Amino acid sequence: MWQKWGKVIEGNTMLKTIMIGRYLSIQGQFVRTTPSGLVVVRIGDATYAGRPVKRRVA
């Protein structure tokens, strides 16, 4: 499985990075966005919900 620019070529899966707490970030397969604005990602069999990481302009 080859990854390029946050998408996996096989199946077009999008990767998202979320913040869990103040110092822990998790990157996984995007599942959905909750009505409260949290993003849910899947890593293996586990799912995690957290705040999406904001993009920064260099």
Secondary structure, 3 states (H helix, E strand, C coil): CCEECCEECCCCEEEEEEEECCCEEEEEEEEEECCCCCEEEEECCEEEEEEECCCCCC
